[in-house]
């Protein structure tokens, strides 16, 4: 299916690996030119850039700390200079912290919120005015999580940041609707990335027990892949989703649809 993204310019933050890489690859496959934005793992991002170019696409890598508004403003200017006006913004950059609320430090809480929530705000604040000034609309997709809706022990700052992103998405969708800029969120569930791949492949009894317990919470009975998030983002970035705004799309194998653990199929 041709989603009509050929010739569009897309910015993906946190694009060096994992879900961000999967999103970048999906958008590039649809013909979009990519700005791969990250603050670390730039060698990985450059590898993705080379792969995109090898398939006839266009991509650049920009090192940017999304917690800093000035850095994000410079990034937006560089994208326009190198690729043209920005049509699609995907706010994927984020970090996870596993600390109970009463044991978390103010500094750590601030670090997670500044990366996940403020990073999203900074990028929208820098790029949405450019979309408005150019005219013609645009697409903003914020990467949330099932844990913006479902709490998880010892992940208080992460869950809070994702819940805030869900409401930020709705708020921004209302404010930007008159400019034909669609703002939506994608909330991934259990996705196989470099970080958790060892857990999903391990044969140790402890990991097998943990994996089995997790799969009992997923009605489809399997772990998702980064391409599952990428294709969802590509849909929301396309004209097929022109009448979709303010939505949170759960890509979670049914995790949030059923609250009771179930036996395997």
N, C-alpha and C positions, 0 to 999 in steps of 0.2 A: 504494500500500500504506500503510495506517495503522499507524504504528509505536508508537502509544499514548503519544506524548510530550506530548499536549495537556494543559496545566495543570502540566507539570513546570517546574522552575526550573533553568536551566543557566548556569554560569559558563564563559566562554571567555576565556582570556588571550591577549594578542597579537592581539586581534580587529579591529584597525583596518584591516588590509589583508591581501592575499594569502591564504594558507591559512586563517588565523584568520577572516577575513571570510567565506570560503566555508563554513567550519564553522558560523559563526553563522547564516548565511542558511539552511543546510540544516536546522538545528535549529528555527529560527523557522518554516520552511515546514511542519514537523511539529507546530507548535502550542506549542512550548516558549517560556517567557518567558526573555529573555536578559539577562545582565549582560555587557556588552562591556568588557573590562578591557584597558587598555594604558597605556603610559607616554609615548607619543609619537603623532603623527598623530591627535590626538583629534578634529580636524575630520572626518577620514574615518570615525572610529567614530560620530560623531554623525550623519553622513549615512546610515550603515547603520541606526542607530536610527530615524531618520525613515522610511526605506524599510520597515522592519519594522512600524512603527506604521501606516503608510499602508495596509498589507495586513491591518490588524486585530490585529496582534500587540502584545506588550509587550516593552519593552527599556529598559535604562538604560546609561549610559556611566560608568565609574569609572576615574579616573586612579590607577594603582598601579604602583609599582616592585617587581616580584616578587623582587628580590634582597634586599629588606628585610622580615624577618619581621613586624615591627610594622605595616608598611604593609599587608601581606597580611591580618593579623588584622582591621585596620580595614575593609578591603574586604569580607571575609566578613560582618562585622556589618552593613555598609551594604546588602549584597545581601539579607540576611534581613529587614531593616527595610523595604526597598522592594518586594521581590517574594515573600518567604516563604522557607521552609526550602529548602536547596539539594539537588536530586536528582542533578544531573549536573555534574561538573567536568571541563573539558577544558584540559589544560596544554599550550598551544601556544606561549607566549612564548619566543622564542629569537633568538640572533644568530649570525652567521657571521663567522669570521676566517680569512683566507687567509695563513697564516704557516708556513713550515717549522719543525719542532720546534726545531732548533738556532739559529734566528733569532728565535724568539718570546720575548717578555718575560714575566717572571713576572706582571706587572700585567695584560697582555693575556690570558694563560692564565686567570688568576683571574677576569677580567671575563666570559669566555665560560662558564666553569664555574658561576659564581655566577648567571648569567642562565638558562642552559639547564637545568642540573641542580639547583642549589639553589633556583631559582625553582619548579621542579616540586615539590621537597621541601617548600618553605614552604607552597605552596597545599594540598598534601595534608595537611600537619600542621595547618593551620588549619581545613580543611573536613571532613576525615574524622571527627574527633571529634564534630562536629555531626551528621553522618549517623548515627553510632553512637548518640548520645544520643536522637535522634528515633525511631530504629527504622525498620523498613521497607526497609532496604537503600539502595543507591545505585549510581551508575556513575561511575567515574573513567577517563578516557581520556587517556593521555600521548602527545604527538606526538613520535615518534622520527624516524628517517630510515634509508634504505638504507645510509647511511654510519655507522650504528651496527654494521653487519655487514661492509660493504665499505669498506676504507680508500681515501682519496683524498689524493693528494700536496698538501702545503701547507694542509691543513685539519685539522691534528692535534688542536687543542683542540675543534673542533666534533665530529669523529668520536668522540673519546673521551667527550665529554659525552653523545652519543646512545647509545653502547654502554652507558654507565652507566645511562641512563634505561631501557634494555631490562631490565637486571637489577633495577633499582629497581622496575619494574613487576611483575616476577615475585615479588619479595620481598614487596611490599605486597599483592599478590593473595592470597598465602598467609596473611598476618597478618590481613587484613580479611574473608576468606572466612566465618569464623564469624558475622559481622555481616551477611552477604548483600550485601556491597559488592563489586561486580565491578571489577577493575582490569585494563585492557588497554592496549596501545599500537598506534598506527597509524604505519607507517613509509612515508612518501611517497617516491616516486622522482623522476623528472623532471617537475616540475609548472610550468605556465605561471603566473607571478605578475608583478607590476609590476616586480620587480627584474630578472628574466631575459627579459621579453617582448622588449626590443630585440634580444637575441641570436636569438630564435626568428623574428623578423620581418625581420631585416636581410638585405640582398642583397649585402653586401660579401663578396668571396671568402674572407677569413679566417673570417668568421662562418659562412658556408655550409659550409666545410670542417669547422669545429668541430661544427656542428649535425649534419652527415651522419655524422661519427664517433660522435657520441652516439647517434644513432638506430640505428646498427648494434649497439648494446648493448641495445636495447629490442626484444624479440621482437614486440610488438604494433606496432612501427614508428611510434609517434606519441608526442607529448608529452601528459601528463595535464593535467587542469584542476582548479581548486580545488574544484569541485563533486564531483569523484571522491573527494576526501578527505572532504568534507562528508557525503556519503552513507554512507561507511564509518563515520564517527564516529556518525552518526545511528543506524545499525544497532547499534553496540556500546552506545549509550546506551539502547536500547529493550529491551522484554521479550523480543524475538526472540533476544537474546544473553544470556539469564539463565543459561545453562549454559556461557558462555564467560568464562574469567578466566585471567589470567597469559599471555595470548597476545600475540604481535607480528604484526599483520596488515600484510603488505607490499602497498602499493597502488602498483605500480611498472611496470606493463605487462610484467612478466616479467623485469625487469632482474636480480634476484637469483637467478632460476631457471636462468639460462644464463650461464656465465662466459666464453664465447668470443664475440667479435664476429662477427656474421653479415652476409651480404649483404642488400640490401633485398629485399623481396618482389617 
